[in-house]
Amino acid sequence: MVIYRQNWGEERVWLHDAQGRLISLPALWTSVIAADAFVAVSAGRSMFRVAELLELTRLIEELKKLKQREECKGNDVVNCKENDVEGGRDAPDGVLKLAEME
């Protein structure tokens, strides 16, 4: 290793490659920086897969929309958003959009 410093907004290691050329690598790609504690403890394991987390995100968004619909049903139209739930396509039953009132 020739030098270790911050360049281009990240910590980098400068070293000579097999042909003697000076090259730079992100320090995270080397053993210069200690492993992140979470990464070390988890050892690559995770309780969830990416696909499961994406599905969870989708379900949470659906629940938010349902909650918004329920809250809007109990209020007058002024308290409901004009573009209620996905651009106004799914406005709750019995609720006029502000544009329709004018």
KAZIHU-V138870 format. One record per residue. N is the residue number from 1. RES is the residue in one letter. PHI is phi in whole degrees, 0 to 359 (* if undefined). Layout:
((N,RES,PHI) (N,RES,PHI))
This chain:
((1,M,*) (2,V,269) (3,I,205) (4,Y,233) (5,R,199) (6,Q,268) (7,N,226) (8,W,55) (9,G,78) (10,E,214) (11,E,284) (12,R,227) (13,V,245) (14,W,256) (15,L,209) (16,H,264) (17,D,279) (18,A,299) (19,Q,269) (20,G,87) (21,R,281) (22,L,280) (23,I,233) (24,S,232) (25,L,230) (26,P,301) (27,A,300) (28,L,297) (29,W,279) (30,T,242) (31,S,266) (32,V,293) (33,I,263) (34,A,296) (35,A,297) (36,D,302) (37,A,302) (38,F,296) (39,V,298) (40,A,295) (41,V,290) (42,S,286) (43,A,50) (44,G,83) (45,R,271) (46,S,214) (47,M,287) (48,F,228) (49,R,266) (50,V,304) (51,A,301) (52,E,293) (53,L,293) (54,L,295) (55,E,296) (56,L,299) (57,T,301) (58,R,298) (59,L,296) (60,I,297) (61,E,297) (62,E,298) (63,L,297) (64,K,298) (65,K,294) (66,L,297) (67,K,297) (68,Q,298) (69,R,299) (70,E,296) (71,E,295) (72,C,288) (73,K,300) (74,G,276) (75,N,252) (76,D,284) (77,V,298) (78,V,295) (79,N,277) (80,C,264) (81,K,287) (82,E,299) (83,N,261) (84,D,299) (85,V,54) (86,E,56) (87,G,70) (88,G,90) (89,R,287) (90,D,241) (91,A,298) (92,P,301) (93,D,302) (94,G,78) (95,V,251) (96,L,279) (97,K,283) (98,L,303) (99,A,297) (100,E,285) (101,M,282) (102,E,282))
